[in-house]
């Protein structure tokens, strides 16, 4: 097990290997996430409508 000073030096060495995204990449991926979240919510809204329509009509047929 390395001593604390060696550990800190190793952490700094590994941290320097990280390639951080630039501003354009961050904005692009953020927009993509927002679009995908909107599409997913629209999909589940439509699925909910179809299920509600089916259950409502099914219960009306059983009741009559």
Secondary structure, DSSP 8 states (H G I E B T S, - for coil): ---HHHHHHHHHHHHHT-----HHHHHHHHHHHHHHHHHHHHHHHHHHHHHHHHHHHHHHHHH-
